[in-house]
Structures are given as C-alpha cells and as structure tokens.
Amino acid sequence: MSLNCGIIGLPNVGKSTIFSALSSTAAKAENYPFCTIEANKGKVKVPDHRLDLIANLLNLNKILPAFMEFVDIAGLVEGASKGEGLGNQFLANIKETDAIIHVVRCFDNPNIAHVYDSINPERDIEIINTELALKDLEFSLKKREKNQKLFKSSNKKERDRAHWQVEILDILIDELEKGTLARNIQISSDKAMDFIASLNLLTSKKTLYLCNIDDSSLDNVNEHTLKVAQVAAREQSEYLMLSGQTEVELTQMEDEAEKKEFMEMFNLQETGLNQLITKAYSLLDLQTFFTTTNEQVQAWTFVNGTLAPTAAGLIHTDFAKGFIKAEVYSCKDLAEHKEINNLQQKGKIRTEGSEYEIKDGDIIHFRFNL
C-alpha cells in the first residue's frame, strides 16, 4: 500500500526526533527552527504478534511484516499559508499525505527553545490548524470562482454540475471562515460529502494528536496533555502520549533484557512507537491479511472493504487478473485449533469468490489461472 502519515507541528517540538526513532532513515534533529526542510520519508514495520503465532503453529522459519510510510514534514509557523517559513512548500508536502500525525510539545525544558517562547499546546494546535484552514479556504475560493465561470457554459450538464458544486462550496467556505475544520463539517447529502472529500483539503485529513512528553509524565497525564485531550475531544480526533527522547533511547538498546528493564522502570507495557504505528495504521483504515508458504508467513496491508481479487493483486497483478477463488481461514481459528488438519475437520477453511470482502486476520491462499 502507498498510504502514508505526515508528521507535522510547529518547529522544534520533536517531530524529527520521533521520526528518527520510528524509521531507520536518520532525520536531522537540532535545537533550532527549520532544521528539516525537505520532507523525510521512512518505511516502518507494523507490529503484529499474529505473525509469530502463525509462524510457530505452522513451523515457518521466516517472517515478513507489513510496512507503512511516515513522512517527516518541516515545522509550520504562523503565516505559513502566505508563504512564511517556506510555508507553501511545507503545505504542499502535507497535501500529499493521507493522514496527519500532529506533534504537540507537552514538556517543559528551558534548554530547548520554543518558537513562541512558552509551552501552550492549545495555542500551538490552533496556529497549525488555522494555517491549514486558511490554505483550504484559498483553494475553495479559487475552486468556486472556476465553477462560477461555467454558469454560462453551452453544455447543460456542465452548467448543472457547476451550480451544485458552488452551492456546496458556499457552505464549505462559510464553515472554514468560522474556523470549522473540513473534517468536522457535516452535510446531510452523501453527494456533497463525497465532493468535499474529493477536494483533498488539508483539514479534511484524519488527524492524531501526538503529545511529546518528558520521562516524568510517562505514567501520569500532565497539564499540557490534558489540554490536548480537550482539543481532540472537541474535534472528535484521537490523541496519544509518548516521550520522543525515551523512544530514541529504547531503539538504541540492543540487549532485550536491558530494554525490558528500562520499560519496567517507566511502567511501559508497550513502546510508544508501537502504539503510534498501530494508531496510525488504524487512522488510515488499514488492516492485515496473511499468506503462507512452506517456509514463510507474510503480512499484507489492505484498506478496509477490499475485495478478494484486489487483495490478490497486492501480491502480484497476475493474481488479480486470473483470480479464481480464495481459500481462507482466520488467525483466530488457527490460534484456537492449532493445526491445519483440525481446521479442516471443523470446517473452518472456506472457499470464497470474487465478491468476498477481506477481513483483518484472514490467512489466504489465492487460486488463479494465467
């Protein structure tokens, strides 16, 4: 899958530190604004305990996980929608992403500069969202103007389409001017909502607020993260807390016992990075199916609602072209019944056709004919 999450936020809030921990791609991380100029991209393994379970039960010696992409985008500042701080370039980078991880500084440290000289998560979030909304407003106004020019078109279908699109754009522009993010605009018409979705607006992208905290807040919600939680609740978005610096230290530990001891010291059941990757995966509405051979199990990423032939095409285009059927059983059933023979005896292995909608955790063998 080519879907990705863009990591955004004000300069110097820890985006590149978190990205460096996430990815083997080394992003710059320095104590001054605009250290990151070009967007950095990194492929990250999706944590999934089911891979080990399948490999152990089926005696497979090789595991190939699913991957997803994160994009580290340089810090935005007030005025970015007008080009301030290389804003046009940064906003264009966001436009190319499918969802947003909005990093918010939620720690106090006088040795690390803040671009606005104080820690205020609510203000910081509003600055970023305002710049995104202003860019969306600029785009929507241009789109409306372009459609209005078609009112006199000799083509009736073109005129009719232009009129109803302008009606929706009027509503959209009005809401953006009020400060409403596009993802929170509700119109009863599915056609209108589909049109707004087709515009790929910056504020229409699903967003996860990521609180970058210090070690002392790992097992306790501090006042800054409470502010982020309130913003997320108002927007019907999600939020997550992690310590970027702690995650970097964990990724540098090669000894598993040392890593376990370090995590226990902070009462961590799971690394913040694993939680972030899992959240981002869900944010993009992604799920996983598995294939097995005599030697390996491989995880494949698909968008929720994908049909069997399309899923087969993720492995190889020939699988989709010559699709015949899919032999399917679930990871849950394998965990319960332990062996393929038991699954067969219990009737847990199904044959599905081209209309079958792939489910998360399916283990599939595709039949095809070239």
C-alpha positions as CSV (number, residue, x, y, z in Angstrom):
1,M,0.0,0.0,0.0
2,S,1.2,3.5,-0.7
3,L,-0.8,5.3,2.0
4,N,1.2,7.3,4.5
5,C,1.0,9.6,7.5
6,G,2.6,13.0,7.6
7,I,4.2,14.1,10.8
8,I,3.6,17.9,11.3
9,G,3.8,20.5,14.0
10,L,5.5,23.7,15.0
11,P,9.3,23.9,14.6
12,N,11.3,22.3,17.4
13,V,8.5,20.2,19.0
14,G,10.3,16.8,18.5
15,K,8.9,15.7,15.1
16,S,12.3,14.7,13.7
17,T,13.3,13.0,17.0
18,I,10.2,10.9,16.8
19,F,10.7,10.2,13.1
20,S,14.3,9.1,13.8
21,A,13.1,6.7,16.4
22,L,10.4,5.4,14.1
23,S,12.5,5.0,11.0
24,S,15.9,3.7,10.1
25,T,16.1,6.9,7.9
26,A,18.1,9.3,10.0
27,A,16.3,12.7,10.1
28,K,18.1,15.8,11.3
29,A,17.2,16.8,14.9
30,E,18.7,20.1,16.1
31,N,17.7,22.8,18.6
32,Y,16.7,25.5,16.1
33,P,13.7,26.0,13.8
34,F,13.5,24.8,10.2
35,C,16.2,22.2,10.7
36,T,14.1,19.9,8.5
37,I,13.5,21.5,5.1
38,E,13.0,18.6,2.7
39,A,10.4,16.0,3.7
40,N,12.0,12.8,5.0
41,K,10.2,9.5,4.3
42,G,10.7,6.3,6.1
43,K,9.2,2.8,5.9
44,V,8.3,1.4,9.3
45,K,7.4,-2.2,10.3
46,V,3.9,-2.7,11.6
47,P,4.0,-4.6,14.9
48,D,1.8,-7.7,14.8
49,H,2.0,-10.5,17.3
50,R,0.0,-12.7,15.0
51,L,3.0,-13.2,12.7
52,D,4.9,-15.0,15.5
53,L,1.8,-17.1,16.3
54,I,1.3,-18.2,12.7
55,A,5.0,-19.0,12.3
56,N,5.1,-21.0,15.5
57,L,1.9,-23.0,14.8
58,L,2.8,-23.8,11.2
59,N,6.5,-24.3,11.7
60,L,7.6,-21.5,9.4
61,N,11.1,-20.1,9.8
62,K,10.7,-16.7,8.0
63,I,8.5,-13.7,8.9
64,L,7.8,-10.8,6.6
65,P,5.9,-8.0,8.3
66,A,3.7,-5.3,6.8
67,F,5.2,-1.8,6.4
68,M,3.7,1.7,6.4
69,E,5.3,5.0,5.5
70,F,5.8,8.1,7.6
71,V,6.8,11.5,6.3
72,D,8.6,14.0,8.5
73,I,7.4,17.4,7.3
74,A,9.2,20.6,8.4
75,G,7.7,22.8,11.1
76,L,4.9,25.2,10.2
77,V,4.6,28.7,11.6
78,E,2.0,31.4,11.7
79,G,1.7,32.8,8.2
80,A,2.6,29.6,6.5
81,S,-0.5,29.8,4.3
82,K,1.0,33.1,2.9
83,G,4.4,31.5,2.4
84,E,6.1,32.4,5.7
85,G,8.8,30.0,6.8
86,L,8.8,28.2,3.5
87,G,5.1,27.6,4.2
88,N,4.0,26.9,0.6
89,Q,6.5,24.0,0.3
90,F,5.5,22.5,3.6
91,L,1.8,22.8,3.0
92,A,2.3,21.1,-0.4
93,N,4.0,18.2,1.4
94,I,1.0,17.8,3.7
95,K,-1.3,17.8,0.7
96,E,0.5,14.6,-0.5
97,T,-0.1,12.7,2.7
98,D,-3.2,10.6,3.6
99,A,-3.4,11.3,7.3
100,I,-1.7,13.6,9.8
101,I,0.2,12.9,13.0
102,H,0.2,16.4,14.7
103,V,3.1,16.5,17.2
104,V,2.5,18.9,20.1
105,R,5.1,19.8,22.6
106,C,3.9,18.9,26.1
107,F,7.0,19.2,28.2
108,D,8.9,22.0,29.9
109,N,12.6,22.3,29.3
110,P,14.3,25.7,29.3
111,N,17.2,24.3,27.4
112,I,15.1,23.5,24.3
113,A,13.8,26.6,22.6
114,H,10.1,27.1,21.7
115,V,9.4,29.1,18.6
116,Y,6.8,31.2,20.6
117,D,8.8,31.2,23.9
118,S,6.2,29.4,26.0
119,I,4.5,26.0,26.3
120,N,0.9,26.3,25.3
121,P,-0.4,23.2,23.4
122,E,-3.9,24.7,22.7
123,R,-2.4,27.8,21.1
124,D,0.1,25.7,19.2
125,I,-2.6,23.4,17.8
126,E,-4.7,26.4,16.8
127,I,-1.8,28.0,15.0
128,I,-1.3,24.9,12.8
129,N,-5.0,24.3,12.2
130,T,-5.6,27.9,11.3
131,E,-2.8,27.8,8.7
132,L,-4.2,24.6,7.2
133,A,-7.7,26.1,7.2
134,L,-6.5,29.3,5.5
135,K,-4.9,27.3,2.7
136,D,-8.1,25.3,2.3
137,L,-10.1,28.5,2.2
138,E,-7.8,29.9,-0.5
139,F,-8.2,26.7,-2.5
140,S,-12.0,26.6,-2.1
141,L,-12.4,30.2,-3.2
142,K,-10.4,29.6,-6.3
143,K,-12.5,26.4,-7.0
144,R,-15.7,28.4,-6.6
145,E,-14.5,31.1,-8.9
146,K,-13.6,28.5,-11.5
147,N,-17.1,26.9,-11.3
148,Q,-18.9,30.2,-11.5
149,K,-17.2,30.8,-14.9
150,L,-19.0,27.7,-16.1
151,F,-22.5,29.1,-15.3
152,K,-22.7,30.4,-18.9
153,S,-21.4,27.2,-20.5
154,S,-23.3,25.9,-23.5
155,N,-23.1,22.4,-22.0
156,K,-26.2,21.9,-19.7
157,K,-24.5,19.1,-17.7
158,E,-21.5,21.2,-17.1
159,R,-23.7,24.2,-16.0
160,D,-25.7,22.0,-13.6
161,R,-22.6,20.5,-12.1
162,A,-21.0,23.9,-11.6
163,H,-24.2,25.2,-9.9
164,W,-24.5,22.4,-7.3
165,Q,-20.8,22.4,-6.7
166,V,-20.9,26.1,-6.0
167,E,-23.7,25.6,-3.5
168,I,-21.6,23.1,-1.6
169,L,-18.5,25.4,-1.9
170,D,-20.5,28.2,-0.4
171,I,-21.3,26.1,2.7
172,L,-17.7,24.9,2.9
173,I,-16.3,28.4,2.6
174,D,-18.7,29.7,5.2
175,E,-17.6,27.0,7.7
176,L,-13.9,27.5,7.0
177,E,-14.3,31.2,7.7
178,K,-15.9,30.3,11.0
179,G,-12.9,28.2,11.9
180,T,-14.5,24.8,11.4
181,L,-12.1,22.2,10.1
182,A,-13.3,20.4,6.9
183,R,-13.3,17.0,8.7
184,N,-15.9,18.3,11.2
185,I,-18.3,19.7,8.6
186,Q,-21.5,17.7,8.3
187,I,-23.9,17.9,5.4
188,S,-26.8,15.5,5.1
189,S,-26.2,14.9,1.4
190,D,-23.8,12.0,0.6
191,K,-23.1,13.5,-2.8
192,A,-22.0,16.8,-1.1
193,M,-19.8,15.0,1.4
194,D,-18.2,12.9,-1.4
195,F,-17.5,16.2,-3.3
196,I,-15.8,17.7,-0.3
197,A,-13.8,14.6,0.2
198,S,-12.6,14.7,-3.4
199,L,-11.1,18.2,-2.8
200,N,-8.4,16.6,-0.6
201,L,-8.4,19.5,1.8
202,L,-5.7,19.7,4.4
203,T,-8.2,20.0,7.3
204,S,-10.2,17.1,6.0
205,K,-7.4,14.6,6.7
206,K,-7.8,12.3,9.7
207,T,-5.6,13.6,12.5
208,L,-3.9,12.0,15.5
209,Y,-2.6,14.5,18.1
210,L,0.7,13.2,19.5
211,C,1.8,14.6,22.8
212,N,5.6,14.7,23.1
213,I,6.2,14.5,26.8
214,D,9.2,14.1,29.1
215,D,10.1,11.0,31.2
216,S,8.4,12.2,34.3
217,S,5.0,12.3,32.5
218,L,5.1,8.7,31.1
219,D,2.9,7.3,33.8
220,N,1.0,10.4,34.5
221,V,-1.1,12.9,32.4
222,N,0.4,16.4,32.9
223,E,-1.5,19.7,32.5
224,H,-0.3,20.1,28.9
225,T,-1.6,16.7,27.7
226,L,-4.9,17.4,29.3
227,K,-5.2,20.5,27.1
228,V,-4.5,18.3,24.0
229,A,-7.1,15.7,25.2
230,Q,-9.7,18.5,25.4
231,V,-8.9,19.7,21.9
232,A,-9.0,16.2,20.5
233,A,-12.4,15.6,22.2
234,R,-13.9,18.7,20.6
235,E,-12.7,17.7,17.2
236,Q,-13.6,14.0,17.6
237,S,-10.0,13.2,17.0
238,E,-7.6,10.9,18.9
239,Y,-4.5,11.7,20.9
240,L,-1.6,9.7,22.2
241,M,1.3,10.4,24.5
242,L,4.9,9.3,24.1
243,S,8.4,10.6,25.0
244,G,10.4,11.1,21.9
245,Q,13.7,11.1,23.7
246,T,12.8,7.9,25.6
247,E,11.8,6.2,22.4
248,V,15.1,7.1,20.8
249,E,17.0,5.6,23.8
250,L,14.9,2.4,23.5
251,T,15.7,2.0,19.8
252,Q,19.4,2.2,20.6
253,M,19.3,-0.6,23.1
254,E,20.3,-3.9,21.5
255,D,20.0,-6.0,24.7
256,E,16.4,-7.1,25.1
257,A,16.8,-7.6,28.9
258,E,18.1,-4.1,29.2
259,K,15.2,-2.8,27.1
260,K,12.7,-4.7,29.3
261,E,14.2,-3.3,32.5
262,F,14.2,0.2,31.1
263,M,10.5,-0.1,30.1
264,E,9.6,-1.5,33.6
265,M,11.3,1.5,35.2
266,F,8.7,3.7,33.4
267,N,5.8,1.2,33.7
268,L,5.6,0.8,30.0
269,Q,3.8,-2.3,28.8
270,E,4.5,-1.4,25.1
271,T,6.8,1.1,23.5
272,G,5.2,4.4,22.5
273,L,6.4,3.8,18.9
274,N,4.4,0.5,18.6
275,Q,1.3,2.3,19.9
276,L,1.9,5.2,17.4
277,I,2.3,2.8,14.5
278,T,-0.8,0.8,15.4
279,K,-2.8,4.1,15.8
280,A,-1.5,5.4,12.5
281,Y,-2.4,2.1,10.8
282,S,-6.0,2.4,12.1
283,L,-6.1,6.1,11.2
284,L,-5.6,5.2,7.6
285,D,-8.3,2.5,7.9
286,L,-5.7,-0.2,7.1
287,Q,-5.9,-3.9,8.0
288,T,-3.8,-7.0,7.5
289,F,-4.2,-10.4,5.9
290,F,-1.5,-13.1,5.7
291,T,-0.2,-15.6,3.2
292,T,2.0,-18.6,4.0
293,T,4.3,-20.8,2.0
294,N,6.3,-23.9,3.1
295,E,8.9,-21.5,4.7
296,Q,7.4,-18.1,5.4
297,V,4.5,-16.1,6.6
298,Q,3.9,-12.6,5.1
299,A,1.7,-9.8,6.2
300,W,-0.1,-7.7,3.6
301,T,-1.7,-4.3,4.1
302,F,-5.2,-3.6,2.7
303,V,-7.8,-0.9,3.1
304,N,-10.9,-2.0,4.9
305,G,-13.6,-3.1,2.4
306,T,-11.1,-4.6,-0.1
307,L,-12.5,-7.5,-2.2
308,A,-10.6,-10.7,-2.8
309,P,-9.3,-10.1,-6.4
310,T,-7.9,-6.6,-5.4
311,A,-6.2,-8.2,-2.4
312,A,-4.7,-10.9,-4.6
313,G,-3.4,-8.1,-6.9
314,L,-1.4,-6.7,-3.9
315,I,0.8,-9.8,-4.2
316,H,1.0,-9.9,-7.9
317,T,-1.1,-8.3,-10.7
318,D,-1.4,-11.7,-12.3
319,F,-3.2,-13.0,-9.2
320,A,-5.9,-10.3,-9.7
321,K,-6.2,-10.9,-13.5
322,G,-6.5,-14.6,-13.2
323,F,-8.4,-14.8,-9.9
324,I,-10.4,-18.0,-9.4
325,K,-11.1,-18.2,-5.7
326,A,-9.6,-17.7,-2.3
327,E,-9.1,-20.4,0.4
328,V,-9.5,-18.6,3.7
329,Y,-9.2,-19.3,7.4
330,S,-8.8,-16.9,10.3
331,C,-5.8,-16.3,12.5
332,K,-8.2,-16.6,15.5
333,D,-9.3,-20.0,14.4
334,L,-5.7,-21.1,13.9
335,A,-4.9,-20.0,17.4
336,E,-7.8,-22.0,18.8
337,H,-7.4,-25.2,16.8
338,K,-3.6,-25.2,16.4
339,E,-3.3,-27.3,13.2
340,I,-4.5,-27.2,9.6
341,N,-6.0,-30.7,9.9
342,N,-8.1,-29.6,12.9
343,L,-9.3,-26.5,10.9
344,Q,-10.3,-28.8,8.0
345,Q,-12.1,-31.2,10.3
346,K,-14.0,-28.3,11.9
347,G,-14.9,-26.8,8.6
348,K,-13.0,-23.6,9.3
349,I,-11.3,-23.4,5.9
350,R,-13.7,-21.6,3.5
351,T,-13.7,-21.1,-0.3
352,E,-14.6,-17.5,-1.2
353,G,-15.2,-15.9,-4.6
354,S,-14.6,-12.6,-6.2
355,E,-17.2,-10.8,-4.0
356,Y,-15.6,-11.8,-0.8
357,E,-14.6,-8.8,1.4
358,I,-11.2,-9.5,3.0
359,K,-11.2,-9.5,6.8
360,D,-8.5,-8.4,9.2
361,G,-6.6,-11.5,10.3
362,D,-7.5,-13.7,7.3
363,I,-4.9,-16.2,6.2
364,I,-5.4,-16.7,2.5
365,H,-4.3,-18.9,-0.4
366,F,-5.3,-17.5,-3.7
367,R,-6.1,-19.7,-6.7
368,F,-5.6,-18.1,-10.1
369,N,-5.2,-19.0,-13.7
370,L,-2.9,-17.2,-16.2
